[in-house]
Amino acid sequence: MQPDAGQITAFACASTIILWRAIENPKWQYITLIILTLYVFTPWIYIDHLAPVPYVEQIIFLVADMGSMLLILGVGALLLLVYPFFITWKKDILGLYFLMTILVTFFGHFPMPIMGYGISPIIGYLIGMTATQKIKMAQTN
C-alpha cells in the first residue's frame, strides 16, 4: 500500500500536465485530475514506517549537517540539474518531474533518486536531456 510517496508525487504532477493537454473534454480532465490526486494522497497518508536510510533518504540533511553554506551550494547544484530543461522558458514535463523529485525530499523521508541511488539517475538524466533536445530540434525543423 505504500509506494514511494515522492516518486508518485513527481510522476503524478508530470502526468497531470500531459493528460490535461491531451484530453479535450473538461469533464475527463477533472476526472483524471481527481484520480491522480488520489494516487498522490494515498502514499502520503500511509507513510512507510521503516527507518530512513540517511545516505539515501536524508542526503540533503546530511549536507546541511556539514554547514549551511554547503547546504546552499548543494541545493543550488541540484537546481542546476533542472535548469537545462527550462532554458527556453517553456514548460518542460521532464524538468517538472526532476524538480518535483528534488522538492518532495524536504517534506519527509523519501528517497531522492537524483543524488541518492548512484549512477542510474545520471544516466536517466542524460537520456532525458538528449530526448528533450531532439524533440526541440524536431519541432523547430
N, CA, C and O atoms as CSV, one atom per row, in Angstrom:
chain,resi,resn,atom,element,x,y,z
A,1,MET,N,N,0.819,-1.214,0.000
A,1,MET,CA,C,0.000,0.000,0.000
A,1,MET,C,C,0.849,1.258,0.000
A,1,MET,O,O,0.312,2.350,-0.184
A,2,GLN,N,N,2.174,1.144,0.202
A,2,GLN,CA,C,2.971,2.360,0.314
A,2,GLN,C,C,4.044,2.419,-0.771
A,2,GLN,O,O,5.189,2.030,-0.540
A,3,PRO,N,N,3.673,2.906,-1.950
A,3,PRO,CA,C,4.739,3.169,-2.920
A,3,PRO,C,C,5.506,4.410,-2.479
A,3,PRO,O,O,5.085,5.120,-1.566
A,4,ASP,N,N,6.584,4.653,-3.107
A,4,ASP,CA,C,7.391,5.814,-2.754
A,4,ASP,C,C,6.583,7.085,-2.986
A,4,ASP,O,O,6.236,7.415,-4.120
A,5,ALA,N,N,6.291,7.784,-1.913
A,5,ALA,CA,C,5.433,8.969,-1.990
A,5,ALA,C,C,6.041,10.066,-2.854
A,5,ALA,O,O,5.326,10.739,-3.597
A,6,GLY,N,N,7.344,10.249,-2.763
A,6,GLY,CA,C,7.999,11.282,-3.548
A,6,GLY,C,C,7.935,10.999,-5.039
A,6,GLY,O,O,7.660,11.894,-5.838
A,7,GLN,N,N,8.190,9.747,-5.412
A,7,GLN,CA,C,8.182,9.391,-6.823
A,7,GLN,C,C,6.778,9.495,-7.416
A,7,GLN,O,O,6.612,9.991,-8.530
A,8,ILE,N,N,5.779,9.035,-6.687
A,8,ILE,CA,C,4.421,9.098,-7.244
A,8,ILE,C,C,3.941,10.545,-7.319
A,8,ILE,O,O,3.158,10.886,-8.205
A,9,THR,N,N,4.394,11.396,-6.409
A,9,THR,CA,C,4.027,12.810,-6.477
A,9,THR,C,C,4.640,13.462,-7.712
A,9,THR,O,O,3.956,14.174,-8.446
A,10,ALA,N,N,5.916,13.221,-7.936
A,10,ALA,CA,C,6.582,13.791,-9.114
A,10,ALA,C,C,5.969,13.245,-10.398
A,10,ALA,O,O,5.719,13.998,-11.339
A,11,PHE,N,N,5.729,11.942,-10.437
A,11,PHE,CA,C,5.146,11.322,-11.626
A,11,PHE,C,C,3.736,11.848,-11.889
A,11,PHE,O,O,3.377,12.117,-13.036
A,12,ALA,N,N,2.938,11.994,-10.831
A,12,ALA,CA,C,1.558,12.469,-11.000
A,12,ALA,C,C,1.525,13.925,-11.459
A,12,ALA,O,O,0.665,14.292,-12.259
A,13,CYS,N,N,2.431,14.753,-10.978
A,13,CYS,CA,C,2.471,16.154,-11.424
A,13,CYS,C,C,2.764,16.238,-12.917
A,13,CYS,O,O,2.102,16.976,-13.646
A,14,ALA,N,N,3.752,15.483,-13.363
A,14,ALA,CA,C,4.081,15.487,-14.788
A,14,ALA,C,C,2.958,14.855,-15.611
A,14,ALA,O,O,2.616,15.352,-16.684
A,15,SER,N,N,2.391,13.768,-15.111
A,15,SER,CA,C,1.306,13.086,-15.835
A,15,SER,C,C,0.064,13.950,-15.939
A,15,SER,O,O,-0.631,13.926,-16.955
A,16,THR,N,N,-0.217,14.708,-14.898
A,16,THR,CA,C,-1.389,15.583,-14.920
A,16,THR,C,C,-1.295,16.580,-16.066
A,16,THR,O,O,-2.273,16.804,-16.780
A,17,ILE,N,N,-0.137,17.172,-16.239
A,17,ILE,CA,C,0.019,18.148,-17.325
A,17,ILE,C,C,-0.098,17.472,-18.685
A,17,ILE,O,O,-0.745,18.001,-19.589
A,18,ILE,N,N,0.524,16.307,-18.834
A,18,ILE,CA,C,0.435,15.581,-20.106
A,18,ILE,C,C,-1.009,15.226,-20.421
A,18,ILE,O,O,-1.480,15.462,-21.534
A,19,LEU,N,N,-1.716,14.660,-19.446
A,19,LEU,CA,C,-3.109,14.255,-19.675
A,19,LEU,C,C,-4.018,15.472,-19.857
A,19,LEU,O,O,-4.939,15.438,-20.673
A,20,TRP,N,N,-3.770,16.527,-19.118
A,20,TRP,CA,C,-4.605,17.732,-19.226
A,20,TRP,C,C,-4.530,18.301,-20.638
A,20,TRP,O,O,-5.534,18.759,-21.185
A,21,ARG,N,N,-3.329,18.269,-21.227
A,21,ARG,CA,C,-3.166,18.769,-22.592
A,21,ARG,C,C,-3.755,17.817,-23.623
A,21,ARG,O,O,-4.243,18.261,-24.662
A,22,ALA,N,N,-3.719,16.512,-23.353
A,22,ALA,CA,C,-4.164,15.513,-24.337
A,22,ALA,C,C,-5.682,15.345,-24.364
A,22,ALA,O,O,-6.252,15.044,-25.413
A,23,ILE,N,N,-6.331,15.533,-23.236
A,23,ILE,CA,C,-7.778,15.330,-23.146
A,23,ILE,C,C,-8.477,16.652,-23.421
A,23,ILE,O,O,-8.157,17.674,-22.814
A,24,GLU,N,N,-9.426,16.623,-24.335
A,24,GLU,CA,C,-10.130,17.854,-24.706
A,24,GLU,C,C,-11.399,18.079,-23.896
A,24,GLU,O,O,-11.812,19.223,-23.705
A,25,ASN,N,N,-12.017,17.018,-23.423
A,25,ASN,CA,C,-13.256,17.124,-22.669
A,25,ASN,C,C,-12.937,17.551,-21.229
A,25,ASN,O,O,-12.230,16.838,-20.518
A,26,PRO,N,N,-13.459,18.722,-20.791
A,26,PRO,CA,C,-13.165,19.196,-19.429
A,26,PRO,C,C,-13.605,18.218,-18.349
A,26,PRO,O,O,-12.969,18.130,-17.299
A,27,LYS,N,N,-14.686,17.482,-18.595
A,27,LYS,CA,C,-15.167,16.514,-17.605
A,27,LYS,C,C,-14.100,15.443,-17.363
A,27,LYS,O,O,-13.824,15.100,-16.213
A,28,TRP,N,N,-13.501,14.915,-18.422
A,28,TRP,CA,C,-12.482,13.875,-18.291
A,28,TRP,C,C,-11.173,14.446,-17.753
A,28,TRP,O,O,-10.406,13.744,-17.094
A,29,GLN,N,N,-10.927,15.710,-18.035
A,29,GLN,CA,C,-9.738,16.342,-17.460
A,29,GLN,C,C,-9.823,16.338,-15.937
A,29,GLN,O,O,-8.857,15.996,-15.255
A,30,TYR,N,N,-10.979,16.717,-15.413
A,30,TYR,CA,C,-11.139,16.766,-13.961
A,30,TYR,C,C,-11.190,15.377,-13.346
A,30,TYR,O,O,-10.725,15.181,-12.223
A,31,ILE,N,N,-11.748,14.412,-14.066
A,31,ILE,CA,C,-11.766,13.034,-13.562
A,31,ILE,C,C,-10.342,12.503,-13.428
A,31,ILE,O,O,-9.995,11.903,-12.412
A,32,THR,N,N,-9.516,12.724,-14.456
A,32,THR,CA,C,-8.125,12.264,-14.360
A,32,THR,C,C,-7.368,13.017,-13.269
A,32,THR,O,O,-6.515,12.438,-12.596
A,33,LEU,N,N,-7.671,14.293,-13.092
A,33,LEU,CA,C,-7.038,15.063,-12.026
A,33,LEU,C,C,-7.389,14.482,-10.657
A,33,LEU,O,O,-6.526,14.366,-9.787
A,34,ILE,N,N,-8.646,14.123,-10.471
A,34,ILE,CA,C,-9.086,13.536,-9.196
A,34,ILE,C,C,-8.414,12.189,-8.967
A,34,ILE,O,O,-7.957,11.903,-7.860
A,35,ILE,N,N,-8.349,11.357,-10.007
A,35,ILE,CA,C,-7.722,10.031,-9.874
A,35,ILE,C,C,-6.241,10.172,-9.519
A,35,ILE,O,O,-5.749,9.494,-8.617
A,36,LEU,N,N,-5.539,11.047,-10.225
A,36,LEU,CA,C,-4.119,11.236,-9.925
A,36,LEU,C,C,-3.910,11.835,-8.541
A,36,LEU,O,O,-2.932,11.506,-7.869
A,37,THR,N,N,-4.808,12.701,-8.107
A,37,THR,CA,C,-4.725,13.261,-6.764
A,37,THR,C,C,-4.885,12.165,-5.713
A,37,THR,O,O,-4.186,12.166,-4.699
A,38,LEU,N,N,-5.796,11.238,-5.953
A,38,LEU,CA,C,-5.961,10.106,-5.032
A,38,LEU,C,C,-4.702,9.247,-4.988
A,38,LEU,O,O,-4.300,8.783,-3.921
A,39,TYR,N,N,-4.082,9.036,-6.146
A,39,TYR,CA,C,-2.832,8.283,-6.190
A,39,TYR,C,C,-1.734,8.978,-5.387
A,39,TYR,O,O,-0.886,8.315,-4.790
A,40,VAL,N,N,-1.749,10.296,-5.370
A,40,VAL,CA,C,-0.727,11.039,-4.629
A,40,VAL,C,C,-1.006,11.006,-3.130
A,40,VAL,O,O,-0.090,10.785,-2.338
A,41,PHE,N,N,-2.244,11.219,-2.738
A,41,PHE,CA,C,-2.556,11.305,-1.313
A,41,PHE,C,C,-2.445,9.967,-0.586
A,41,PHE,O,O,-2.126,9.942,0.602
A,42,THR,N,N,-2.701,8.859,-1.271
A,42,THR,CA,C,-2.666,7.550,-0.612
A,42,THR,C,C,-1.309,7.251,0.015
A,42,THR,O,O,-1.269,6.920,1.200
A,43,PRO,N,N,-0.195,7.348,-0.711
A,43,PRO,CA,C,1.084,7.063,-0.046
A,43,PRO,C,C,1.489,8.103,0.991
A,43,PRO,O,O,2.262,7.796,1.898
A,44,TRP,N,N,0.979,9.333,0.872
A,44,TRP,CA,C,1.297,10.338,1.889
A,44,TRP,C,C,0.541,10.059,3.183
A,44,TRP,O,O,1.004,10.421,4.265
A,45,ILE,N,N,-0.612,9.422,3.077
A,45,ILE,CA,C,-1.383,9.069,4.270
A,45,ILE,C,C,-0.803,7.817,4.926
A,45,ILE,O,O,-0.665,7.760,6.148
A,46,TYR,N,N,-0.464,6.820,4.119
A,46,TYR,CA,C,0.087,5.557,4.615
A,46,TYR,C,C,1.616,5.579,4.473
A,46,TYR,O,O,2.191,4.854,3.661
A,47,ILE,N,N,2.241,6.410,5.266
A,47,ILE,CA,C,3.691,6.580,5.209
A,47,ILE,C,C,4.375,5.287,5.645
A,47,ILE,O,O,3.926,4.622,6.579
A,48,ASP,N,N,5.446,4.944,4.973
A,48,ASP,CA,C,6.239,3.769,5.300
A,48,ASP,C,C,6.855,3.948,6.683
A,48,ASP,O,O,7.405,5.007,6.985
A,49,HIS,N,N,6.766,2.914,7.529
A,49,HIS,CA,C,7.257,3.026,8.901
A,49,HIS,C,C,8.689,2.533,9.061
A,49,HIS,O,O,9.210,2.497,10.176
A,50,LEU,N,N,9.325,2.156,7.967
A,50,LEU,CA,C,10.729,1.762,8.057
A,50,LEU,C,C,11.587,2.987,8.331
A,50,LEU,O,O,11.276,4.093,7.886
A,51,ALA,N,N,12.642,2.780,9.052
A,51,ALA,CA,C,13.546,3.900,9.351
A,51,ALA,C,C,14.242,4.350,8.065
A,51,ALA,O,O,14.630,3.516,7.246
A,52,PRO,N,N,14.401,5.648,7.886
A,52,PRO,CA,C,15.059,6.135,6.669
A,52,PRO,C,C,16.547,5.786,6.660
A,52,PRO,O,O,17.194,5.730,7.706
A,53,VAL,N,N,17.062,5.557,5.482
A,53,VAL,CA,C,18.493,5.322,5.300
A,53,VAL,C,C,19.113,6.696,5.047
A,53,VAL,O,O,18.833,7.313,4.020
A,54,PRO,N,N,19.941,7.179,5.954
A,54,PRO,CA,C,20.414,8.568,5.860
A,54,PRO,C,C,21.108,8.920,4.550
A,54,PRO,O,O,20.874,10.002,4.013
A,55,TYR,N,N,21.946,8.049,4.025
A,55,TYR,CA,C,22.694,8.408,2.826
A,55,TYR,C,C,21.846,8.350,1.560
A,55,TYR,O,O,22.328,8.698,0.482
A,56,VAL,N,N,20.591,7.917,1.672
A,56,VAL,CA,C,19.690,7.931,0.514
A,56,VAL,C,C,18.568,8.925,0.749
A,56,VAL,O,O,18.395,9.874,-0.017
A,57,GLU,N,N,17.810,8.704,1.807
A,57,GLU,CA,C,16.584,9.461,2.015
A,57,GLU,C,C,16.801,10.803,2.704
A,57,GLU,O,O,15.941,11.681,2.625
A,58,GLN,N,N,17.913,10.973,3.365
A,58,GLN,CA,C,18.179,12.237,4.056
A,58,GLN,C,C,19.471,12.865,3.559
A,58,GLN,O,O,20.179,13.524,4.321
A,59,ILE,N,N,19.774,12.665,2.306
A,59,ILE,CA,C,21.057,13.113,1.771
A,59,ILE,C,C,21.202,14.639,1.835
A,59,ILE,O,O,22.294,15.154,2.075
A,60,ILE,N,N,20.115,15.340,1.623
A,60,ILE,CA,C,20.159,16.809,1.724
A,60,ILE,C,C,20.468,17.234,3.151
A,60,ILE,O,O,21.219,18.184,3.375
A,61,PHE,N,N,19.885,16.526,4.119
A,61,PHE,CA,C,20.086,16.893,5.511
A,61,PHE,C,C,21.481,16.506,6.004
A,61,PHE,O,O,22.000,17.115,6.940
A,62,LEU,N,N,22.085,15.500,5.380
A,62,LEU,CA,C,23.482,15.180,5.700
A,62,LEU,C,C,24.390,16.328,5.282
A,62,LEU,O,O,25.345,16.662,5.983
A,63,VAL,N,N,24.087,16.927,4.138
A,63,VAL,CA,C,24.847,18.092,3.687
A,63,VAL,C,C,24.584,19.264,4.627
A,63,VAL,O,O,25.497,20.032,4.930
A,64,ALA,N,N,23.345,19.407,5.088
A,64,ALA,CA,C,23.007,20.510,6.000
A,64,ALA,C,C,23.768,20.383,7.319
A,64,ALA,O,O,24.126,21.390,7.930
A,65,ASP,N,N,24.013,19.155,7.756
A,65,ASP,CA,C,24.764,18.955,8.997
A,65,ASP,C,C,26.220,19.404,8.863
A,65,ASP,O,O,26.877,19.674,9.868
A,66,MET,N,N,26.726,19.486,7.640
A,66,MET,CA,C,28.106,19.906,7.415
A,66,MET,C,C,28.232,21.421,7.350
A,66,MET,O,O,29.346,21.945,7.319
A,67,GLY,N,N,27.126,22.123,7.327
A,67,GLY,CA,C,27.185,23.582,7.327
A,67,GLY,C,C,26.144,24.173,6.392
A,67,GLY,O,O,25.789,23.579,5.375
A,68,SER,N,N,25.665,25.352,6.756
A,68,SER,CA,C,24.606,25.972,5.960
A,68,SER,C,C,25.116,26.423,4.589
A,68,SER,O,O,24.344,26.442,3.630
A,69,MET,N,N,26.385,26.782,4.475
A,69,MET,CA,C,26.925,27.187,3.171
A,69,MET,C,C,26.957,25.986,2.216
A,69,MET,O,O,26.641,26.115,1.033
A,70,LEU,N,N,27.338,24.831,2.739
A,70,LEU,CA,C,27.328,23.629,1.893
A,70,LEU,C,C,25.907,23.231,1.516
A,70,LEU,O,O,25.676,22.720,0.419
A,71,LEU,N,N,24.953,23.461,2.417
A,71,LEU,CA,C,23.560,23.179,2.088
A,71,LEU,C,C,23.099,24.066,0.941
A,71,LEU,O,O,22.462,23.586,0.003
A,72,ILE,N,N,23.413,25.345,1.008
A,72,ILE,CA,C,23.029,26.271,-0.061
A,72,ILE,C,C,23.681,25.867,-1.380
A,72,ILE,O,O,23.030,25.877,-2.425
A,73,LEU,N,N,24.971,25.512,-1.335
A,73,LEU,CA,C,25.663,25.067,-2.545
A,73,LEU,C,C,25.081,23.754,-3.070
A,73,LEU,O,O,24.952,23.577,-4.282
A,74,GLY,N,N,24.731,22.836,-2.172
A,74,GLY,CA,C,24.153,21.551,-2.578
A,74,GLY,C,C,22.798,21.716,-3.243
A,74,GLY,O,O,22.533,21.124,-4.290
A,75,VAL,N,N,21.945,22.520,-2.632
A,75,VAL,CA,C,20.621,22.757,-3.221
A,75,VAL,C,C,20.770,23.517,-4.538
A,75,VAL,O,O,20.046,23.251,-5.497
A,76,GLY,N,N,21.697,24.451,-4.581
A,76,GLY,CA,C,21.955,25.170,-5.837
A,76,GLY,C,C,22.419,24.233,-6.939
A,76,GLY,O,O,22.010,24.369,-8.092
A,77,ALA,N,N,23.273,23.281,-6.581
A,77,ALA,CA,C,23.740,22.301,-7.565
A,77,ALA,C,C,22.588,21.434,-8.061
A,77,ALA,O,O,22.526,21.092,-9.242
A,78,LEU,N,N,21.685,21.082,-7.165
A,78,LEU,CA,C,20.513,20.293,-7.580
A,78,LEU,C,C,19.616,21.091,-8.522
A,78,LEU,O,O,19.096,20.554,-9.500
A,79,LEU,N,N,19.441,22.365,-8.221
A,79,LEU,CA,C,18.608,23.196,-9.089
A,79,LEU,C,C,19.265,23.404,-10.453
A,79,LEU,O,O,18.573,23.582,-11.456
A,80,LEU,N,N,20.579,23.382,-10.492
A,80,LEU,CA,C,21.269,23.465,-11.781
A,80,LEU,C,C,20.980,22.238,-12.646
A,80,LEU,O,O,21.030,22.309,-13.874
A,81,LEU,N,N,20.676,21.111,-11.993
A,81,LEU,CA,C,20.325,19.912,-12.759
A,81,LEU,C,C,19.053,20.108,-13.581
A,81,LEU,O,O,18.958,19.611,-14.703
A,82,VAL,N,N,18.087,20.821,-13.035
A,82,VAL,CA,C,16.829,21.004,-13.755
A,82,VAL,C,C,16.830,22.235,-14.652
A,82,VAL,O,O,15.943,22.388,-15.491
A,83,TYR,N,N,17.804,23.104,-14.486
A,83,TYR,CA,C,17.852,24.334,-15.275
A,83,TYR,C,C,17.836,24.103,-16.784
A,83,TYR,O,O,17.110,24.812,-17.480
A,84,PRO,N,N,18.601,23.144,-17.331
A,84,PRO,CA,C,18.584,22.964,-18.796
A,84,PRO,C,C,17.197,22.643,-19.367
A,84,PRO,O,O,16.924,22.929,-20.533
A,85,PHE,N,N,16.344,22.063,-18.564
A,85,PHE,CA,C,15.002,21.748,-19.050
A,85,PHE,C,C,14.143,22.999,-19.200
A,85,PHE,O,O,13.140,22.977,-19.913
A,86,PHE,N,N,14.524,24.085,-18.538
A,86,PHE,CA,C,13.719,25.293,-18.552
A,86,PHE,C,C,14.401,26.461,-19.262
A,86,PHE,O,O,13.942,27.597,-19.147
A,87,ILE,N,N,15.479,26.208,-19.987
A,87,ILE,CA,C,16.229,27.285,-20.649
A,87,ILE,C,C,15.347,28.081,-21.603
A,87,ILE,O,O,15.437,29.308,-21.654
A,88,THR,N,N,14.507,27.400,-22.350
A,88,THR,CA,C,13.682,28.099,-23.338
A,88,THR,C,C,12.446,28.727,-22.707
A,88,THR,O,O,11.625,29.330,-23.398
A,89,TRP,N,N,12.318,28.583,-21.393
A,89,TRP,CA,C,11.193,29.134,-20.644
A,89,TRP,C,C,9.858,28.549,-21.078
A,89,TRP,O,O,8.812,29.183,-20.938
A,90,LYS,N,N,9.906,27.331,-21.608
A,90,LYS,CA,C,8.680,26.599,-21.899
A,90,LYS,C,C,8.488,25.592,-20.783
A,90,LYS,O,O,9.449,25.204,-20.118
A,91,LYS,N,N,7.274,25.175,-20.578
A,91,LYS,CA,C,7.013,24.195,-19.532
A,91,LYS,C,C,7.414,22.822,-20.047
A,91,LYS,O,O,6.749,22.249,-20.911
A,92,ASP,N,N,8.503,22.305,-19.509
A,92,ASP,CA,C,9.008,21.012,-19.924
A,92,ASP,C,C,8.634,19.977,-18.867
A,92,ASP,O,O,8.953,20.148,-17.690
A,93,ILE,N,N,7.972,18.923,-19.274
A,93,ILE,CA,C,7.438,17.933,-18.354
A,93,ILE,C,C,8.560,17.194,-17.618
A,93,ILE,O,O,8.454,16.962,-16.413
A,94,LEU,N,N,9.606,16.831,-18.309
A,94,LEU,CA,C,10.701,16.117,-17.667
A,94,LEU,C,C,11.381,16.995,-16.623
A,94,LEU,O,O,11.773,16.507,-15.564
A,95,GLY,N,N,11.521,18.265,-16.909
A,95,GLY,CA,C,12.077,19.199,-15.935
A,95,GLY,C,C,11.192,19.308,-14.706
A,95,GLY,O,O,11.692,19.378,-13.583
A,96,LEU,N,N,9.882,19.322,-14.910
A,96,LEU,CA,C,8.951,19.370,-13.789
A,96,LEU,C,C,9.078,18.121,-12.932
A,96,LEU,O,O,9.037,18.197,-11.704
A,97,TYR,N,N,9.233,16.963,-13.584
A,97,TYR,CA,C,9.399,15.707,-12.845
A,97,TYR,C,C,10.646,15.761,-11.969
A,97,TYR,O,O,10.587,15.426,-10.785
A,98,PHE,N,N,11.777,16.181,-12.543
A,98,PHE,CA,C,13.010,16.260,-11.766
A,98,PHE,C,C,12.885,17.295,-10.649
A,98,PHE,O,O,13.352,17.055,-9.535
A,99,LEU,N,N,12.270,18.429,-10.926
A,99,LEU,CA,C,12.100,19.473,-9.918
A,99,LEU,C,C,11.246,18.970,-8.757
A,99,LEU,O,O,11.584,19.197,-7.596
A,100,MET,N,N,10.148,18.292,-9.063
A,100,MET,CA,C,9.285,17.749,-8.009
A,100,MET,C,C,10.008,16.668,-7.209
A,100,MET,O,O,9.823,16.564,-5.996
A,101,THR,N,N,10.827,15.870,-7.878
A,101,THR,CA,C,11.595,14.834,-7.181
A,101,THR,C,C,12.547,15.467,-6.173
A,101,THR,O,O,12.756,14.925,-5.088
A,102,ILE,N,N,13.114,16.597,-6.524
A,102,ILE,CA,C,14.011,17.294,-5.601
A,102,ILE,C,C,13.223,17.938,-4.461
A,102,ILE,O,O,13.597,17.793,-3.297
A,103,LEU,N,N,12.149,18.641,-4.775
A,103,LEU,CA,C,11.404,19.384,-3.759
A,103,LEU,C,C,10.711,18.498,-2.733
A,103,LEU,O,O,10.613,18.863,-1.562
A,104,VAL,N,N,10.232,17.341,-3.166
A,104,VAL,CA,C,9.470,16.477,-2.263
A,104,VAL,C,C,10.347,15.938,-1.135
A,104,VAL,O,O,9.826,15.533,-0.096
A,105,THR,N,N,11.638,15.924,-1.314
A,105,THR,CA,C,12.546,15.425,-0.285
A,105,THR,C,C,12.479,16.262,0.988
A,105,THR,O,O,12.724,15.751,2.081
A,106,PHE,N,N,12.151,17.527,0.854
A,106,PHE,CA,C,12.106,18.399,2.023
A,106,PHE,C,C,10.877,18.159,2.899
A,106,PHE,O,O,10.794,18.715,3.995
A,107,PHE,N,N,9.916,17.343,2.443
A,107,PHE,CA,C,8.678,17.129,3.192
A,107,PHE,C,C,8.638,15.805,3.942
A,107,PHE,O,O,7.654,15.530,4.629
A,108,GLY,N,N,9.664,14.981,3.837
A,108,GLY,CA,C,9.650,13.717,4.556
A,108,GLY,C,C,10.815,12.837,4.172
A,108,GLY,O,O,11.720,13.256,3.450
A,109,HIS,N,N,10.783,11.635,4.653
A,109,HIS,CA,C,11.856,10.670,4.399
A,109,HIS,C,C,11.551,9.892,3.130
A,109,HIS,O,O,11.070,8.760,3.184
A,110,PHE,N,N,11.828,10.494,2.010
A,110,PHE,CA,C,11.539,9.846,0.741
A,110,PHE,C,C,12.818,9.780,-0.077
A,110,PHE,O,O,13.564,10.756,-0.141
A,111,PRO,N,N,13.076,8.646,-0.698
A,111,PRO,CA,C,14.307,8.535,-1.496
A,111,PRO,C,C,14.366,9.598,-2.581
A,111,PRO,O,O,13.360,9.952,-3.196
A,112,MET,N,N,15.540,10.078,-2.787
A,112,MET,CA,C,15.747,11.110,-3.794
A,112,MET,C,C,16.685,10.554,-4.860
A,112,MET,O,O,17.903,10.597,-4.691
A,113,PRO,N,N,16.141,10.039,-5.943
A,113,PRO,CA,C,16.987,9.352,-6.915
A,113,PRO,C,C,17.932,10.266,-7.680
A,113,PRO,O,O,18.795,9.771,-8.405
A,114,ILE,N,N,17.804,11.558,-7.549
A,114,ILE,CA,C,18.735,12.458,-8.230
A,114,ILE,C,C,20.136,12.297,-7.635
A,114,ILE,O,O,21.116,12.315,-8.380
A,115,MET,N,N,20.255,12.141,-6.329
A,115,MET,CA,C,21.563,12.039,-5.686
A,115,MET,C,C,21.790,10.710,-4.977
A,115,MET,O,O,22.929,10.248,-4.912
A,116,GLY,N,N,20.770,10.094,-4.454
A,116,GLY,CA,C,20.953,9.004,-3.508
A,116,GLY,C,C,21.118,7.602,-4.051
A,116,GLY,O,O,21.402,6.697,-3.267
A,117,TYR,N,N,20.960,7.366,-5.329
A,117,TYR,CA,C,20.982,5.997,-5.818
A,117,TYR,C,C,22.189,5.655,-6.679
A,117,TYR,O,O,22.241,4.550,-7.219
A,118,GLY,N,N,23.134,6.521,-6.831
A,118,GLY,CA,C,24.305,6.195,-7.635
A,118,GLY,C,C,24.212,6.722,-9.048
A,118,GLY,O,O,23.683,7.812,-9.269
A,119,ILE,N,N,24.714,5.974,-10.003
A,119,ILE,CA,C,24.877,6.447,-11.373
A,119,ILE,C,C,23.599,6.361,-12.218
A,119,ILE,O,O,23.477,7.101,-13.194
A,120,SER,N,N,22.655,5.495,-11.884
A,120,SER,CA,C,21.474,5.318,-12.737
A,120,SER,C,C,20.683,6.602,-12.963
A,120,SER,O,O,20.212,6.808,-14.081
A,121,PRO,N,N,20.506,7.480,-11.972
A,121,PRO,CA,C,19.803,8.732,-12.261
A,121,PRO,C,C,20.570,9.625,-13.218
A,121,PRO,O,O,19.973,10.356,-14.008
A,122,ILE,N,N,21.890,9.566,-13.148
A,122,ILE,CA,C,22.688,10.395,-14.049
A,122,ILE,C,C,22.495,9.916,-15.488
A,122,ILE,O,O,22.351,10.720,-16.409
A,123,ILE,N,N,22.496,8.608,-15.662
A,123,ILE,CA,C,22.253,8.059,-16.999
A,123,ILE,C,C,20.847,8.437,-17.468
A,123,ILE,O,O,20.666,8.844,-18.616
A,124,GLY,N,N,19.860,8.306,-16.591
A,124,GLY,CA,C,18.496,8.695,-16.932
A,124,GLY,C,C,18.388,10.174,-17.249
A,124,GLY,O,O,17.669,10.569,-18.167
A,125,TYR,N,N,19.105,10.993,-16.483
A,125,TYR,CA,C,19.114,12.437,-16.722
A,125,TYR,C,C,19.682,12.747,-18.105
A,125,TYR,O,O,19.127,13.564,-18.839
A,126,LEU,N,N,20.786,12.096,-18.457
A,126,LEU,CA,C,21.394,12.333,-19.767
A,126,LEU,C,C,20.482,11.856,-20.898
A,126,LEU,O,O,20.387,12.510,-21.937
A,127,ILE,N,N,19.822,10.738,-20.701
A,127,ILE,CA,C,18.865,10.257,-21.706
A,127,ILE,C,C,17.724,11.264,-21.851
A,127,ILE,O,O,17.306,11.578,-22.966
A,128,GLY,N,N,17.222,11.767,-20.722
A,128,GLY,CA,C,16.151,12.760,-20.760
A,128,GLY,C,C,16.570,14.044,-21.440
A,128,GLY,O,O,15.810,14.610,-22.226
A,129,MET,N,N,17.779,14.513,-21.144
A,129,MET,CA,C,18.269,15.736,-21.791
A,129,MET,C,C,18.425,15.537,-23.296
A,129,MET,O,O,18.073,16.419,-24.080
A,130,THR,N,N,18.953,14.381,-23.700
A,130,THR,CA,C,19.110,14.095,-25.127
A,130,THR,C,C,17.759,14.050,-25.821
A,130,THR,O,O,17.589,14.622,-26.898
A,131,ALA,N,N,16.800,13.371,-25.205
A,131,ALA,CA,C,15.462,13.282,-25.794
A,131,ALA,C,C,14.820,14.666,-25.886
A,131,ALA,O,O,14.193,14.993,-26.893
A,132,THR,N,N,14.975,15.477,-24.844
A,132,THR,CA,C,14.403,16.816,-24.853
A,132,THR,C,C,14.998,17.659,-25.977
A,132,THR,O,O,14.270,18.351,-26.689
A,133,GLN,N,N,16.303,17.603,-26.135
A,133,GLN,CA,C,16.956,18.371,-27.198
A,133,GLN,C,C,16.530,17.899,-28.579
A,133,GLN,O,O,16.307,18.719,-29.469
A,134,LYS,N,N,16.414,16.578,-28.773
A,134,LYS,CA,C,15.993,16.059,-30.090
A,134,LYS,C,C,14.550,16.456,-30.399
A,134,LYS,O,O,14.226,16.770,-31.544
A,135,ILE,N,N,13.695,16.444,-29.400
A,135,ILE,CA,C,12.304,16.853,-29.609
A,135,ILE,C,C,12.249,18.338,-29.973
A,135,ILE,O,O,11.520,18.726,-30.887
A,136,LYS,N,N,13.010,19.164,-29.265
A,136,LYS,CA,C,13.022,20.598,-29.553
A,136,LYS,C,C,13.581,20.872,-30.954
A,136,LYS,O,O,13.085,21.750,-31.661
A,137,MET,N,N,14.616,20.119,-31.354
A,137,MET,CA,C,15.176,20.285,-32.694
A,137,MET,C,C,14.174,19.851,-33.756
A,137,MET,O,O,14.071,20.487,-34.805
A,138,ALA,N,N,13.435,18.779,-33.496
A,138,ALA,CA,C,12.428,18.312,-34.450
A,138,ALA,C,C,11.282,19.306,-34.569
A,138,ALA,O,O,10.722,19.467,-35.653
A,139,GLN,N,N,10.927,19.966,-33.492
A,139,GLN,CA,C,9.840,20.934,-33.523
A,139,GLN,C,C,10.239,22.194,-34.275
A,139,GLN,O,O,9.386,22.842,-34.882
A,140,THR,N,N,11.511,22.553,-34.248
A,140,THR,CA,C,11.944,23.753,-34.970
A,140,THR,C,C,12.142,23.490,-36.454
A,140,THR,O,O,12.125,24.427,-37.253
A,141,ASN,N,N,12.331,22.230,-36.837
A,141,ASN,CA,C,12.518,21.911,-38.277
A,141,ASN,C,C,11.228,21.729,-38.997
A,141,ASN,O,O,11.223,21.460,-40.198
